[in-house]
Amino acid sequence: MVIKAAYNRRQTIRYRVVSAVVLCLLLARPLYAWELTGYVGIEDLAFIERPLDSRQHMNYVSGVIEAELYHEWDNGSQVFAFVPYFRGAQYDSNRTHFDIRELTWVKAAESWELRLGIREVFWGVTEAVHLVNIINQRDMVENIDGEDKLGQPMINFAFIQDWGTVDLFILPGFREMPFTGVDGRPRPRPPIDGNDAVYDKNGFARQVAYAIRWSHSIGDWDIGLSNFYGTSRDPVILVETDSTGQMLRLIPYYQNINQTGLDLQATIDSWLLKLEAIVRVNETSTDFATVAGVEYTFFNIADTGLDIGLLAEYLYDSRGVFAPTSFQNDFFTGIRFALNDVQDTQLLAGVIVDSESYAQFYNIEASRRFFDNFRLEVEARFFNGAQPNEPAYAFRNDSHFRFELSYHF
């Protein structure tokens, strides 16, 4: 009986193991159609000059991870994508943050697409700034260039016809711009207090925005015409002072706006002609801003595969010191190198010069892949010549280098 009981126990264990393995295999079968990609990286943010605030530091180290879980079915007409993002940062607690960049379902047909969930949407053609790119909030604790965006909940219906594509957006849930904390750099002094943001609309009007965009290609021209109504993603920074005029703190103020935007790009041989322009209406004013420029590329120089692009743009913003960028009547020039090699080596260097004060903002970005899965990114940003009455003066000691080494899977 003991032998039989032991045998039965072994059989029961065996059946349970086999059942568990079979169950795992059955559950795992659908996962063959799923794709998981992403990267993990370590970043070092190194500043050249001593900070203006004793609470700040010369060097900041952080780690980052971003993954993308992707699945398509129904002959590719339905797609699911999930992109979580996390950065853990030294010193600056505001920079330690988690975000869902995308969590979206897409249904595609011949003449329409429906996209539901959290997404990133990019509009624009110019290099220095993207005036028309208004759907997502900028993630300013990631990088001061504003290229990183927070995920935006949305309902997006695209109507696709021969005469162009019309995108309709309902954007529930307004997301405030994140700002560097008191220990972080770069930032103004005093730091911007994002916890006490002010709005000119509240309730439903504050939380829900709407947008529409028509885009089309006509010959050499790519055209986009858009309209956005809702809470502005770019806050005006209010200055709070005491009775003596001493600055106490900076507070973001979010206006309700109606913005119409136009983006144009023409591809003519080796030339790119670019334009972005917006008209923005709020309760107190009507503002205009534009970026216009050209890019000329020398392709495959001396049969080496090297492409060199020369860029020039003019930036204008009628909002002056209230504009979301530090330069409002300025010129941008730059040069782009693309080696077109296996390592995908790229470099972009440029400078924005204020046409009145001649203040300069230098920017260099370079990247290269190593050993198939590793990538090194290097950025250098330098502020020079800003006057005390200019917004860029707050960053006069914040020139820095950024290094990020990442492993992609």
C-alpha positions as CSV (number, residue, x, y, z in Angstrom):
1,M,0.0,0.0,0.0
2,V,2.9,2.3,0.8
3,I,4.5,1.5,-2.5
4,K,1.2,2.0,-4.4
5,A,0.6,5.4,-2.6
6,A,4.1,6.6,-3.4
7,Y,3.6,5.5,-7.0
8,N,0.2,7.4,-7.1
9,R,1.9,10.5,-5.7
10,R,4.6,10.3,-8.4
11,Q,1.9,9.9,-11.0
12,T,-0.1,12.8,-9.7
13,I,3.0,15.0,-9.6
14,R,3.9,13.9,-13.2
15,Y,0.4,14.6,-14.4
16,R,0.5,18.0,-12.8
17,V,3.9,18.8,-14.3
18,V,2.8,17.7,-17.7
19,S,-0.5,19.6,-17.4
20,A,1.4,22.7,-16.4
21,V,3.7,22.4,-19.3
22,V,0.9,21.9,-21.8
23,L,-1.0,24.8,-20.3
24,C,2.0,27.0,-20.6
25,L,2.5,26.0,-24.2
26,L,-1.1,26.7,-25.0
27,L,-1.0,30.1,-23.4
28,A,2.4,30.9,-25.0
29,R,1.2,30.1,-28.6
30,P,-0.5,33.5,-29.2
31,L,2.7,35.2,-27.9
32,Y,4.6,34.1,-31.0
33,A,2.8,36.9,-32.8
34,W,3.8,39.5,-30.3
35,E,7.0,41.6,-30.6
36,L,8.9,43.0,-27.7
37,T,11.6,45.6,-28.3
38,G,13.1,48.5,-26.4
39,Y,16.2,49.7,-24.7
40,V,17.9,50.3,-21.3
41,G,20.4,53.0,-20.9
42,I,22.6,55.0,-18.5
43,E,22.9,58.7,-18.9
44,D,25.4,61.3,-17.5
45,L,24.5,65.0,-17.5
46,A,27.7,67.0,-16.9
47,F,27.8,70.8,-16.5
48,I,30.7,73.0,-17.3
49,E,30.2,75.9,-14.9
50,R,29.3,76.1,-11.2
51,P,25.5,76.4,-10.6
52,L,23.8,79.7,-9.6
53,D,22.0,77.8,-6.8
54,S,23.9,76.0,-4.1
55,R,21.3,73.2,-4.1
56,Q,22.3,72.2,-7.7
57,H,25.1,69.9,-8.7
58,M,27.8,69.6,-11.4
59,N,27.0,66.1,-12.5
60,Y,23.8,64.0,-12.7
61,V,23.5,60.3,-13.4
62,S,20.3,58.5,-14.4
63,G,19.0,55.3,-15.8
64,V,16.3,54.8,-18.3
65,I,14.2,51.9,-19.7
66,E,11.7,51.9,-22.5
67,A,9.9,48.9,-24.0
68,E,7.5,48.4,-26.8
69,L,5.1,45.5,-26.9
70,Y,3.6,45.2,-30.4
71,H,1.0,42.9,-31.8
72,E,-1.0,42.9,-35.1
73,W,-3.7,40.6,-36.3
74,D,-6.7,40.4,-38.7
75,N,-4.2,40.4,-41.7
76,G,-2.5,43.5,-40.3
77,S,-5.6,45.6,-40.1
78,Q,-5.6,45.7,-36.3
79,V,-2.7,46.7,-34.1
80,F,-2.0,46.9,-30.4
81,A,1.1,48.8,-29.0
82,F,2.2,49.4,-25.5
83,V,5.2,51.6,-24.7
84,P,6.0,52.2,-21.0
85,Y,8.9,54.5,-20.1
86,F,10.8,55.0,-16.8
87,R,13.7,57.2,-15.8
88,G,15.4,57.1,-12.4
89,A,17.5,60.1,-11.8
90,Q,20.1,61.2,-9.2
91,Y,19.4,64.3,-7.1
92,D,16.4,65.7,-9.0
93,S,13.2,63.9,-7.9
94,N,11.2,65.6,-10.6
95,R,13.2,63.8,-13.2
96,T,12.5,60.4,-11.7
97,H,9.3,59.6,-13.5
98,F,7.2,57.0,-15.2
99,D,5.0,57.6,-18.3
100,I,3.0,55.6,-20.8
101,R,4.2,56.9,-24.1
102,E,1.7,54.7,-26.0
103,L,-1.1,52.3,-25.2
104,T,-3.1,52.2,-28.3
105,W,-5.4,50.1,-30.5
106,V,-5.6,50.8,-34.2
107,K,-8.2,49.5,-36.7
108,A,-7.3,50.2,-40.3
109,A,-9.4,49.9,-43.4
110,E,-8.9,51.0,-47.0
111,S,-10.2,54.6,-46.6
112,W,-10.1,55.1,-42.8
113,E,-8.2,54.4,-39.6
114,L,-9.4,54.5,-36.0
115,R,-6.9,54.9,-33.2
116,L,-7.9,54.7,-29.6
117,G,-5.8,55.1,-26.4
118,I,-2.6,56.9,-25.5
119,R,-0.4,58.0,-28.4
120,E,2.4,60.3,-29.6
121,V,1.6,62.4,-32.7
122,F,4.2,64.4,-34.5
123,W,3.6,67.3,-36.9
124,G,6.3,69.5,-38.4
125,V,9.1,69.9,-40.9
126,T,11.6,72.4,-39.6
127,E,14.7,71.8,-37.6
128,A,15.1,74.5,-34.9
129,V,11.5,74.4,-33.4
130,H,8.2,72.7,-34.3
131,L,5.5,75.3,-33.9
132,V,2.7,73.2,-35.3
133,N,3.4,70.1,-33.1
134,I,0.8,70.7,-30.5
135,I,-1.0,67.4,-29.7
136,N,1.4,66.1,-27.0
137,Q,2.8,67.8,-24.0
138,R,6.6,68.3,-23.9
139,D,8.5,66.3,-21.4
140,M,10.9,69.0,-20.3
141,V,12.6,67.0,-17.5
142,E,13.9,64.6,-20.2
143,N,15.6,67.2,-22.4
144,I,15.4,70.9,-22.8
145,D,15.1,70.6,-26.6
146,G,11.4,69.6,-26.1
147,E,11.6,66.7,-28.5
148,D,10.5,64.2,-25.9
149,K,6.7,64.0,-25.4
150,L,4.3,62.7,-22.8
151,G,1.7,60.2,-24.0
152,Q,-1.7,61.8,-24.7
153,P,-5.1,60.0,-24.4
154,M,-7.0,60.4,-27.6
155,I,-9.6,59.3,-30.0
156,N,-8.2,59.7,-33.5
157,F,-10.2,59.0,-36.7
158,A,-8.4,59.4,-40.0
159,F,-10.4,59.7,-43.3
160,I,-8.1,58.8,-46.2
161,Q,-8.9,59.9,-49.7
162,D,-7.1,60.7,-53.0
163,W,-7.4,64.4,-52.2
164,G,-5.7,64.0,-48.8
165,T,-6.0,62.7,-45.3
166,V,-8.2,64.3,-42.6
167,D,-7.4,63.5,-39.0
168,L,-10.0,64.2,-36.3
169,F,-8.9,64.3,-32.6
170,I,-10.7,64.3,-29.3
171,L,-8.1,64.7,-26.6
172,P,-9.4,64.1,-23.1
173,G,-7.1,64.7,-20.1
174,F,-4.8,67.7,-20.0
175,R,-1.2,67.0,-18.9
176,E,0.9,69.7,-17.3
177,M,4.4,70.3,-18.4
178,P,6.9,68.7,-16.0
179,F,9.7,71.0,-14.8
180,T,13.1,70.4,-13.3
181,G,13.1,70.5,-9.5
182,V,15.1,72.7,-7.1
183,D,18.1,70.3,-7.2
184,G,18.1,69.8,-10.9
185,R,19.6,71.6,-13.9
186,P,19.2,73.3,-16.2
187,R,16.5,75.5,-14.8
188,P,15.8,79.2,-14.0
189,R,16.3,80.7,-10.6
190,P,14.0,80.5,-8.7
191,P,12.7,77.2,-10.1
192,I,9.3,77.0,-11.8
193,D,6.6,75.9,-9.3
194,G,4.5,73.5,-11.4
195,N,2.4,72.5,-8.3
196,D,0.5,75.8,-8.3
197,A,-0.3,76.1,-12.0
198,V,-3.0,78.7,-13.0
199,Y,-5.6,78.2,-15.7
200,D,-8.0,80.5,-17.5
201,K,-10.4,77.7,-18.0
202,N,-11.5,74.9,-15.6
203,G,-13.5,71.7,-15.6
204,F,-14.5,70.2,-19.0
205,A,-13.0,73.2,-20.9
206,R,-9.7,72.6,-19.3
207,Q,-9.5,68.9,-19.6
208,V,-10.7,68.2,-23.2
209,A,-9.2,69.6,-26.4
210,Y,-10.0,69.1,-30.1
211,A,-7.9,69.1,-33.2
212,I,-8.3,68.5,-37.0
213,R,-5.6,68.3,-39.6
214,W,-5.6,67.9,-43.4
215,S,-2.4,66.6,-45.0
216,H,-1.6,65.8,-48.6
217,S,1.2,65.5,-51.1
218,I,1.0,67.5,-54.4
219,G,3.9,67.0,-56.7
220,D,7.0,68.0,-54.8
221,W,5.1,69.6,-52.0
222,D,3.9,68.0,-48.7
223,I,1.2,70.1,-47.0
224,G,-0.4,70.1,-43.6
225,L,-3.1,72.4,-42.4
226,S,-4.3,72.0,-38.8
227,N,-6.5,73.6,-36.1
228,F,-6.3,73.0,-32.3
229,Y,-8.8,74.2,-29.7
230,G,-8.2,73.7,-26.0
231,T,-5.7,74.2,-23.2
232,S,-2.3,75.3,-24.5
233,R,0.5,72.9,-24.0
234,D,3.0,75.8,-23.6
235,P,2.4,77.8,-20.4
236,V,3.1,81.5,-19.9
237,I,5.5,81.8,-17.0
238,L,4.2,84.3,-14.4
239,V,6.5,86.0,-12.0
240,E,5.5,86.3,-8.3
241,T,7.3,89.1,-6.3
242,D,7.2,90.5,-2.8
243,S,6.6,94.1,-1.8
244,T,10.2,95.1,-2.6
245,G,10.1,93.6,-6.1
246,Q,12.2,90.6,-5.2
247,M,11.3,87.5,-7.3
248,L,9.8,84.8,-5.1
249,R,8.7,82.1,-7.6
250,L,7.7,81.4,-11.2
251,I,4.3,79.9,-11.9
252,P,3.0,78.3,-15.1
253,Y,-0.2,79.8,-16.5
254,Y,-2.1,77.7,-19.1
255,Q,-4.4,79.6,-21.5
256,N,-7.2,78.3,-23.6
257,I,-6.3,78.8,-27.2
258,N,-7.5,78.4,-30.8
259,Q,-4.4,77.7,-32.9
260,T,-4.3,77.3,-36.7
261,G,-1.1,75.9,-38.2
262,L,0.5,75.4,-41.6
263,D,3.5,73.2,-42.4
264,L,5.0,73.0,-45.9
265,Q,7.9,71.1,-47.3
266,A,9.1,70.9,-51.0
267,T,11.6,68.4,-52.2
268,I,13.3,69.8,-55.3
269,D,16.4,67.7,-56.3
270,S,18.9,68.2,-53.4
271,W,16.9,71.0,-51.8
272,L,14.3,71.0,-49.0
273,L,12.2,74.1,-48.6
274,K,10.5,74.2,-45.2
275,L,7.9,76.4,-43.5
276,E,5.9,76.2,-40.3
277,A,3.5,79.0,-39.3
278,I,0.9,79.4,-36.6
279,V,-1.8,81.9,-35.6
280,R,-2.8,81.6,-32.0
281,V,-5.8,83.3,-30.4
282,N,-6.4,83.5,-26.7
283,E,-8.7,85.7,-24.5
284,T,-6.3,88.6,-24.6
285,S,-4.4,88.6,-27.8
286,T,-3.8,87.1,-31.3
287,D,-0.2,86.0,-31.9
288,F,1.8,84.9,-34.9
289,A,4.9,82.8,-35.2
290,T,6.8,81.2,-38.1
291,V,9.9,79.3,-39.0
292,A,11.1,79.2,-42.6
293,G,14.3,77.7,-44.0
294,V,16.1,75.6,-46.5
295,E,18.3,72.5,-46.4
296,Y,20.7,71.4,-49.1
297,T,22.3,67.9,-49.1
298,F,25.4,66.8,-50.8
299,F,24.8,63.0,-51.4
300,N,27.4,60.2,-51.4
301,I,30.4,62.5,-51.4
302,A,33.4,60.9,-53.2
303,D,31.5,57.6,-53.3
304,T,32.0,57.2,-49.6
305,G,28.3,57.0,-48.6
306,L,28.7,60.3,-46.7
307,D,25.8,62.8,-46.9
308,I,26.3,66.4,-45.7
309,G,23.3,68.7,-45.3
310,L,23.5,72.4,-44.8
311,L,20.6,74.1,-43.0
312,A,19.4,77.7,-42.5
313,E,16.2,78.9,-40.9
314,Y,14.7,82.1,-39.7
315,L,12.6,82.2,-36.5
316,Y,10.0,84.8,-35.6
317,D,7.5,85.0,-32.7
318,S,5.3,88.0,-32.0
319,R,4.9,86.9,-28.4
320,G,8.5,88.1,-27.7
321,V,9.6,87.2,-24.1
322,F,6.3,85.4,-23.6
323,A,7.1,82.9,-26.4
324,P,7.7,79.2,-25.3
325,T,11.2,79.4,-26.8
326,S,14.1,81.7,-25.7
327,F,14.6,83.1,-29.2
328,Q,11.9,85.1,-31.1
329,N,13.7,87.0,-33.9
330,D,16.6,84.8,-34.7
331,F,18.6,82.8,-37.3
332,F,19.5,79.2,-37.2
333,T,22.3,77.6,-39.2
334,G,23.5,74.0,-39.0
335,I,25.3,71.1,-40.6
336,R,24.2,67.5,-40.7
337,F,26.5,64.5,-41.3
338,A,25.1,61.0,-42.1
339,L,27.8,58.4,-42.8
340,N,25.1,55.8,-44.0
341,D,27.3,53.1,-42.5
342,V,26.4,49.9,-40.7
343,Q,26.8,51.7,-37.3
344,D,24.3,54.4,-38.4
345,T,26.7,57.2,-37.5
346,Q,25.1,60.7,-37.4
347,L,26.0,64.2,-36.3
348,L,24.1,67.4,-36.3
349,A,25.6,70.8,-35.2
350,G,23.8,74.1,-35.2
351,V,23.6,77.5,-33.6
352,I,20.7,79.9,-33.0
353,V,21.7,83.6,-32.9
354,D,19.5,86.4,-31.6
355,S,19.3,89.1,-34.3
356,E,19.2,91.9,-31.7
357,S,21.4,90.9,-28.8
358,Y,23.5,88.4,-30.7
359,A,23.0,85.8,-27.9
360,Q,23.8,82.3,-29.1
361,F,22.6,78.8,-28.3
362,Y,24.9,76.1,-29.7
363,N,23.7,72.5,-30.1
364,I,25.6,69.4,-31.1
365,E,24.1,65.9,-31.3
366,A,25.9,62.8,-32.4
367,S,25.1,59.1,-32.2
368,R,26.7,55.8,-33.3
369,R,25.8,52.1,-32.8
370,F,28.3,49.6,-31.4
371,F,28.3,45.8,-31.4
372,D,24.9,45.6,-33.0
373,N,22.9,46.3,-29.9
374,F,24.7,49.2,-28.2
375,R,24.2,52.8,-29.0
376,L,26.1,55.9,-27.8
377,E,24.5,59.4,-27.9
378,V,26.4,62.5,-27.2
379,E,24.9,66.0,-26.9
380,A,26.5,69.4,-26.2
381,R,24.6,72.5,-25.4
382,F,26.1,75.9,-24.8
383,F,24.5,79.2,-23.8
384,N,26.4,82.4,-24.6
385,G,25.8,86.2,-24.6
386,A,22.2,86.4,-23.3
387,Q,21.3,89.7,-21.7
388,P,19.6,90.1,-18.2
389,N,16.3,91.0,-19.8
390,E,16.2,87.8,-22.0
391,P,14.7,84.5,-20.9
392,A,17.9,82.7,-21.9
393,Y,19.8,84.6,-19.3
394,A,18.5,82.2,-16.6
395,F,20.6,79.5,-18.2
396,R,23.8,81.4,-18.6
397,N,25.7,78.9,-16.3
398,D,23.9,75.8,-17.6
399,S,26.0,74.8,-20.6
400,H,26.4,71.0,-20.5
401,F,27.3,67.7,-22.1
402,R,25.0,64.7,-22.1
403,F,26.2,61.1,-22.6
404,E,23.9,58.1,-22.9
405,L,24.9,54.5,-23.5
406,S,22.0,52.2,-24.3
407,Y,21.4,48.5,-25.0
408,H,18.7,47.8,-27.5
409,F,16.8,44.5,-27.5
